[in-house]
Amino acid sequence: MTTPSRRPITRTREQLTCTECRNRKQKCDRNVPCGSCVRRGDAASCTYERFARGSASERERRKQAEAKLQHLEELVQQFAASQSTGSNDGPPSQTPSQQPSDDSLDSTMQTSVLPSGGLTYSGPTHWSAMLEDIDELRNVIAGPESNPFPTASDTTGEDGTEYLFGAAVPLSYAQLLEVYLPPRQEVDALVGAYFRASSIVAPVVHAGHFKKRYQRFWKDPGSSPPLWTSMLFSVCHVANTALRPRTDTVTNPNVYSVASAQCLAIGQYFNPQPYAVEALVLFAQARAFNSLDITPDHGMIMASVVRLATSSGYHREASSLGMSVFEREMRRRTWSLCLQLDLLISFALGLPSNVQYPTWDTWIPHHLEDGDFDEDTETLPPARPGHQVTRIMFYTAKHTLMAVFEKILRQSLSTEPPSSKTNNGLDTELNAAYQSLPAILQPRPISEAIVDSPSLITTRLCVLFCYEICRCVLHRKLAVTGHEPSLRICYEAATNLVSYFVDIYRDLLPGGQFESERWFNSTLVWHDFLTGITVLSMVLCVGNQASTPVSLDVGASLVLLQRAQEVCASANRQSRYAGRVMKLLSAISQRFGGVSSARSNGVHRNGPNGEGNATSTTTNGAWQTSSTQVTALSMPEDQWMDWNSLPSSTLDDNSWTFLDNFLNLPSELDV
């Protein structure tokens, strides 16, 4: 006897994610409407298919239920109206002795005020209680009431990027100002802090012009262009995250970044128009203060910035003909900042730059203060002397170095093997560019700069870091092959990067002399620091196996790397790369085992017979260390190195392969 086939059992599963979030593959908080749909401005389409195989959609069922409820409510109201016109009698009154205590009152008791001022009681079977039940039922079906648009605190975890590329729908301009714009007193404080920190003000922001627009904005915020308002929110974001005293409590540090991005989307930043390029590049720069790590979306934003600036003609000097002197100079400043950010972020991501360098001829910005020219200027005044400290000096110095760095980055990413001749030519060009900078920007030990302002010291360090990064990137390919001149240059450059950052880091903390300049410890500078650590580690490994004797002070380097590990440990929660670099440092320490072991391996050769001590002094007085013992850098044995987890641009593939082969640790400590 054959067993009859059984019908497969199908179970309808309740869908917990709304339809829109399910289609967009976004996280849903399961509210009705959910937070994601509210932020996109599409709350009406937030529906849940409670049973995936049901015949009718949840939206239709909800509409039918609401229609029936509306009809029932109308009938009850009509009945109530007829009852109230037919009788005005109230319920029998109770004597005080008959009144129950408040705690014994029925939770379903309903009271209403009579025209005479007295109260009337109605029990759970009364028509008024039915109205309450209908409202209760409507809330169950439609979900709890929610704001038509989010509050500022709802944006925690966002940084605004989702609005730039259409992943979220921005609020209307009026709603955005209502939600995100704080009282003027608070905005005044943030804007004032921004412009007082002269070393952080972006060159696209002209103080005089911004002040005029700012005063006009507060007369009627809704009439200001959304793109200019985006610039205002970016300024507030920088001041809120990088300049606000650490004792202040910041509920959501990215709230102004989200507002800035929404203004960009509302103003259709992708169309060439006034303030479009300036607002977008300022947003990109402000995002560098969100965290210590550079992410791929930084590269996407910079690609949009460069494309927008190019299509707007910022890359050609002749394209600004017919404009005022003020507009032409500000376009030069904007293009310069675009070049610098694009190069540094592209390098950090290990990608070619978005700017095609043979295609632009925009002049370098003039060395002028904002007060030297304005919208009414007909002819630019002569540039200020190079020794005068100005806000634009930092960017013009970096502009000079970036012109050479672009060539270095292009060669570094080339598939062709490195050439000593090409390297020497670029090295000569780089040194000439660096020596041409004003003497006030030349490096000097922090202990010798006690009379200089904190902003000048950090500006000087930023320029130095650009120079040293250029040297590391230029020579690291040849350094891996054991080329002694390149090995020495990488050793010196990496040592300067690490030592200067370690020396100033403690003063960036609360109570330090550079607390007001803590913006220095931002995304790009932090990446330079990590690059210096990895290059120095690589040099130590290569020098250990070099056939030609190389004079490297391994003992002093291990002391420096130990200090660098302490910095990484303190920033481990802010940077996902910090812990990974610590694993590299642990592997280096395990390989060399301290000063005594470092001397015995033949790398440390200061004297004619290889004798020497652990004292080392690099150029420019970058650091001096005297040590006879180095404590081994520690790391749990279950957290050893995965080279692929480090930032892609710190070393190339060949460099990582060399480190992986050199750090041949026991299997239980395998990296």
Buried (B, 14 or more C-beta within 10 A) or exposed (E): EEEEEEEEEEEEEEBEBBBBBBEBEBEBEEBBBBBBBBBBBBBEEBBBBBBEEEEEBBBEBBEEBBEEBEEBBEEBEEEBEEEEEEEEEEEEEEEEEEEEEEEEEEEEEBEEEEEEEEEBBBEBEBEBBBBBEBEEBBEEEBBEEBEEBBEBEBBEEBBBBBBBEEEBBBBEBEBBBEBBBBEEEEBEBBBEBBBEBBBBBBBBBBBEBBEEBBEEBEEEBEEBBBBBBBBBBBBBBBBBBBBBEEEEEEEBBBBBBBBBBBBBBBBEBBEBBEBBBBBBBBBBBBBBBBBBBBBEBBBBBBBBBBEBBBBBBBBBBEBBEEEBBBEBBBBBBBBBBBBBBBBBBBBBBBBBBBBEBEEBEBEBBBBBBBEBBBEEBEEBEEBBEBEEBBBBBBBBBBBBBBBBBBBBBEBBBEEEEBEEEBBEEBBEBBBEBBEEBBEBBEBBBBEEBEEBBBBBBBBBBBBBBBBBBBBBBBBBBBBBBBBBBBBBBBBBBBBBBBBBBBBBBBBBEEEBBBBBBBBBBBBBBBBBBBBBBBBBBBBBBBBBBBEEEBBBBBBBBBBBBBBBBBBBEEBBEEBBBBBBBBBBBBBBBBBBBBBEBBBEBBBBBBEEEBEBBBBBEBEBEBBEBEBEEBEBBEBEEEEBBEBEEBBEBBBBEEBBEBBBEBBEBEEEBEB
